Amino acid sequence: MRLAVLVPSMLGLILLAAPGAAQAPVQPAPGSSAGMPRGPDGAGGRGRHGRPPGHGGAPPFFLSPAGEPFRTMPGGPSPLAAWFAGADANHDGVLTFAEFQADFRRFFAILDANHDGEIAPDEVNRYETEILPEISSGVVARFGLIPILHPIMAADDDLNRGVSLAEFDHAARSRFNILDEQHVGRLTLAQLEARRTLMLGARIEEPENRPPPPPPPDGSD
């Protein structure tokens, strides 16, 4: 099975935030490794930085649609289930778009360390080196639900090397629509678990990296 990497498209609506407002620190969701102290291997004590994640064992983490890693914890729920439980705000067993978007905005607040309303290049670098160092392996997309090589920069609609809240909201809407294959306005854990199984077995590649078609036989038009 081949899945093409998604490419950012249209600009999101511009959202204005009140300047100078004091903000309390945003805590990562239970099971997330965002903000987790780094182990000597650079990956919160799990995995090997520079080694393809999951090599020789079970998937070491789940990458949420917003790009937040949820790592396997001994005796705990699956990383996907941990993310789903945290995003399902009313605990009714389904994710609506409002809950899905709220999860994106919570993670945006973690990434936007200086709270200026944009994930700037230095904050992207923090994501790549502290939150998800495995991204350097180039294969983290298979540990999520959507084949996106860089979940944060894929939201940079205007290609200015930063991601605004409006752009992250647009990414939330686009990614929810992809996951909501039946267009019913909600997502279930069972549905997402089935998709994760497919993703773990998928061959993920950028379109430009696909081999060219073979030349036509001699004498053909």
Contacts in CASP RR format, 6 or more apart in sequence:
PFRMAT RR
TARGET T0000
AUTHOR 0000-0000-0000
METHOD contacts of the structure
MODEL  1
MRLAVLVPSMLGLILLAAPGAAQAPVQPAPGSSAGMPRGPDGAGGRGRHG
RPPGHGGAPPFFLSPAGEPFRTMPGGPSPLAAWFAGADANHDGVLTFAEF
QADFRRFFAILDANHDGEIAPDEVNRYETEILPEISSGVVARFGLIPILH
PIMAADDDLNRGVSLAEFDHAARSRFNILDEQHVGRLTLAQLEARRTLML
GARIEEPENRPPPPPPPDGSD
1 198 0 8 1.000
1 201 0 8 1.000
1 202 0 8 1.000
1 203 0 8 1.000
2 202 0 8 1.000
2 203 0 8 1.000
2 204 0 8 1.000
2 205 0 8 1.000
2 210 0 8 1.000
3 147 0 8 1.000
3 199 0 8 1.000
3 202 0 8 1.000
3 203 0 8 1.000
3 204 0 8 1.000
4 147 0 8 1.000
4 206 0 8 1.000
4 207 0 8 1.000
5 141 0 8 1.000
5 147 0 8 1.000
5 148 0 8 1.000
5 149 0 8 1.000
5 204 0 8 1.000
5 205 0 8 1.000
5 206 0 8 1.000
5 207 0 8 1.000
6 146 0 8 1.000
6 147 0 8 1.000
6 148 0 8 1.000
6 154 0 8 1.000
6 174 0 8 1.000
6 178 0 8 1.000
7 154 0 8 1.000
8 154 0 8 1.000
8 155 0 8 1.000
8 156 0 8 1.000
8 157 0 8 1.000
8 159 0 8 1.000
8 167 0 8 1.000
8 171 0 8 1.000
9 157 0 8 1.000
9 174 0 8 1.000
10 157 0 8 1.000
10 170 0 8 1.000
11 157 0 8 1.000
11 158 0 8 1.000
11 166 0 8 1.000
11 167 0 8 1.000
11 170 0 8 1.000
12 157 0 8 1.000
12 166 0 8 1.000
12 167 0 8 1.000
12 169 0 8 1.000
12 170 0 8 1.000
13 166 0 8 1.000
13 169 0 8 1.000
13 170 0 8 1.000
14 164 0 8 1.000
14 166 0 8 1.000
15 164 0 8 1.000
15 165 0 8 1.000
15 166 0 8 1.000
15 169 0 8 1.000
17 117 0 8 1.000
17 165 0 8 1.000
23 109 0 8 1.000
23 115 0 8 1.000
26 106 0 8 1.000
26 109 0 8 1.000
26 110 0 8 1.000
28 34 0 8 1.000
28 35 0 8 1.000
28 36 0 8 1.000
28 68 0 8 1.000
28 110 0 8 1.000
29 68 0 8 1.000
29 70 0 8 1.000
29 82 0 8 1.000
29 83 0 8 1.000
29 86 0 8 1.000
29 87 0 8 1.000
29 103 0 8 1.000
29 106 0 8 1.000
30 82 0 8 1.000
30 85 0 8 1.000
30 86 0 8 1.000
31 70 0 8 1.000
31 71 0 8 1.000
31 73 0 8 1.000
31 79 0 8 1.000
31 82 0 8 1.000
31 83 0 8 1.000
32 64 0 8 1.000
32 68 0 8 1.000
32 69 0 8 1.000
32 70 0 8 1.000
32 82 0 8 1.000
32 83 0 8 1.000
33 43 0 8 1.000
33 44 0 8 1.000
33 46 0 8 1.000
33 61 0 8 1.000
33 69 0 8 1.000
33 70 0 8 1.000
33 71 0 8 1.000
33 131 0 8 1.000
34 68 0 8 1.000
34 69 0 8 1.000
34 107 0 8 1.000
34 110 0 8 1.000
34 131 0 8 1.000
35 110 0 8 1.000
35 130 0 8 1.000
35 131 0 8 1.000
36 44 0 8 1.000
36 71 0 8 1.000
37 44 0 8 1.000
38 44 0 8 1.000
38 45 0 8 1.000
38 130 0 8 1.000
38 133 0 8 1.000
39 45 0 8 1.000
41 47 0 8 1.000
41 48 0 8 1.000
41 49 0 8 1.000
42 49 0 8 1.000
42 133 0 8 1.000
43 49 0 8 1.000
43 133 0 8 1.000
43 134 0 8 1.000
44 71 0 8 1.000
46 60 0 8 1.000
46 61 0 8 1.000
46 71 0 8 1.000
46 72 0 8 1.000
47 53 0 8 1.000
47 54 0 8 1.000
47 60 0 8 1.000
47 134 0 8 1.000
49 133 0 8 1.000
49 134 0 8 1.000
49 136 0 8 1.000
50 133 0 8 1.000
50 134 0 8 1.000
50 136 0 8 1.000
50 137 0 8 1.000
51 137 0 8 1.000
52 137 0 8 1.000
52 139 0 8 1.000
53 59 0 8 1.000
53 60 0 8 1.000
53 61 0 8 1.000
53 134 0 8 1.000
53 137 0 8 1.000
53 139 0 8 1.000
53 140 0 8 1.000
53 143 0 8 1.000
54 60 0 8 1.000
58 72 0 8 1.000
59 72 0 8 1.000
59 79 0 8 1.000
59 143 0 8 1.000
59 200 0 8 1.000
60 71 0 8 1.000
60 72 0 8 1.000
60 134 0 8 1.000
60 143 0 8 1.000
61 69 0 8 1.000
61 70 0 8 1.000
61 71 0 8 1.000
61 72 0 8 1.000
61 79 0 8 1.000
61 134 0 8 1.000
61 143 0 8 1.000
62 69 0 8 1.000
62 70 0 8 1.000
62 78 0 8 1.000
62 79 0 8 1.000
62 80 0 8 1.000
62 82 0 8 1.000
62 83 0 8 1.000
62 143 0 8 1.000
62 144 0 8 1.000
62 196 0 8 1.000
63 69 0 8 1.000
63 70 0 8 1.000
63 132 0 8 1.000
63 140 0 8 1.000
63 141 0 8 1.000
63 143 0 8 1.000
63 144 0 8 1.000
63 151 0 8 1.000
64 70 0 8 1.000
64 83 0 8 1.000
64 87 0 8 1.000
64 103 0 8 1.000
64 107 0 8 1.000
64 144 0 8 1.000
65 100 0 8 1.000
65 103 0 8 1.000
65 104 0 8 1.000
65 144 0 8 1.000
65 145 0 8 1.000
65 146 0 8 1.000
65 151 0 8 1.000
65 172 0 8 1.000
65 175 0 8 1.000
65 176 0 8 1.000
65 179 0 8 1.000
66 103 0 8 1.000
66 104 0 8 1.000
66 107 0 8 1.000
66 108 0 8 1.000
66 151 0 8 1.000
66 168 0 8 1.000
66 171 0 8 1.000
66 172 0 8 1.000
67 107 0 8 1.000
67 132 0 8 1.000
67 151 0 8 1.000
67 152 0 8 1.000
68 83 0 8 1.000
68 107 0 8 1.000
68 110 0 8 1.000
68 131 0 8 1.000
69 131 0 8 1.000
69 132 0 8 1.000
69 134 0 8 1.000
70 79 0 8 1.000
70 80 0 8 1.000
70 82 0 8 1.000
70 83 0 8 1.000
71 79 0 8 1.000
72 78 0 8 1.000
72 79 0 8 1.000
73 79 0 8 1.000
73 82 0 8 1.000
76 82 0 8 1.000
77 85 0 8 1.000
78 193 0 8 1.000
80 189 0 8 1.000
80 192 0 8 1.000
80 193 0 8 1.000
80 196 0 8 1.000
81 189 0 8 1.000
83 103 0 8 1.000
84 95 0 8 1.000
84 189 0 8 1.000
84 192 0 8 1.000
85 91 0 8 1.000
86 103 0 8 1.000
87 95 0 8 1.000
87 99 0 8 1.000
87 100 0 8 1.000
87 102 0 8 1.000
87 103 0 8 1.000
88 94 0 8 1.000
88 95 0 8 1.000
88 99 0 8 1.000
89 99 0 8 1.000
89 102 0 8 1.000
90 99 0 8 1.000
93 188 0 8 1.000
93 189 0 8 1.000
94 186 0 8 1.000
94 187 0 8 1.000
94 188 0 8 1.000
95 186 0 8 1.000
95 187 0 8 1.000
95 188 0 8 1.000
96 185 0 8 1.000
96 186 0 8 1.000
97 172 0 8 1.000
97 173 0 8 1.000
97 176 0 8 1.000
97 185 0 8 1.000
100 172 0 8 1.000
100 175 0 8 1.000
100 176 0 8 1.000
100 187 0 8 1.000
101 169 0 8 1.000
101 172 0 8 1.000
101 173 0 8 1.000
101 176 0 8 1.000
104 168 0 8 1.000
104 169 0 8 1.000
104 171 0 8 1.000
104 172 0 8 1.000
105 165 0 8 1.000
105 168 0 8 1.000
105 169 0 8 1.000
105 172 0 8 1.000
108 119 0 8 1.000
108 165 0 8 1.000
108 168 0 8 1.000
109 115 0 8 1.000
111 119 0 8 1.000
111 123 0 8 1.000
111 126 0 8 1.000
111 127 0 8 1.000
111 131 0 8 1.000
111 152 0 8 1.000
112 118 0 8 1.000
112 119 0 8 1.000
112 123 0 8 1.000
112 165 0 8 1.000
113 123 0 8 1.000
113 126 0 8 1.000
114 120 0 8 1.000
114 123 0 8 1.000
117 164 0 8 1.000
117 165 0 8 1.000
118 162 0 8 1.000
118 163 0 8 1.000
118 164 0 8 1.000
118 165 0 8 1.000
119 127 0 8 1.000
119 152 0 8 1.000
119 162 0 8 1.000
119 163 0 8 1.000
119 164 0 8 1.000
119 168 0 8 1.000
120 162 0 8 1.000
121 161 0 8 1.000
121 162 0 8 1.000
124 152 0 8 1.000
124 153 0 8 1.000
124 161 0 8 1.000
124 162 0 8 1.000
124 163 0 8 1.000
127 135 0 8 1.000
127 152 0 8 1.000
128 135 0 8 1.000
128 136 0 8 1.000
132 140 0 8 1.000
134 140 0 8 1.000
135 150 0 8 1.000
138 149 0 8 1.000
139 204 0 8 1.000
140 149 0 8 1.000
141 147 0 8 1.000
141 148 0 8 1.000
141 149 0 8 1.000
141 199 0 8 1.000
141 204 0 8 1.000
142 199 0 8 1.000
142 200 0 8 1.000
142 201 0 8 1.000
142 202 0 8 1.000
142 204 0 8 1.000
143 199 0 8 1.000
143 200 0 8 1.000
144 196 0 8 1.000
144 199 0 8 1.000
145 179 0 8 1.000
145 192 0 8 1.000
145 195 0 8 1.000
145 196 0 8 1.000
145 199 0 8 1.000
146 175 0 8 1.000
146 178 0 8 1.000
146 179 0 8 1.000
147 199 0 8 1.000
147 202 0 8 1.000
147 204 0 8 1.000
148 154 0 8 1.000
149 204 0 8 1.000
149 206 0 8 1.000
151 171 0 8 1.000
152 163 0 8 1.000
153 162 0 8 1.000
153 163 0 8 1.000
154 171 0 8 1.000
155 163 0 8 1.000
155 167 0 8 1.000
155 168 0 8 1.000
155 170 0 8 1.000
155 171 0 8 1.000
156 162 0 8 1.000
156 163 0 8 1.000
156 167 0 8 1.000
157 167 0 8 1.000
157 170 0 8 1.000
158 167 0 8 1.000
176 185 0 8 1.000
176 187 0 8 1.000
179 187 0 8 1.000
179 191 0 8 1.000
179 192 0 8 1.000
179 195 0 8 1.000
180 186 0 8 1.000
180 187 0 8 1.000
END
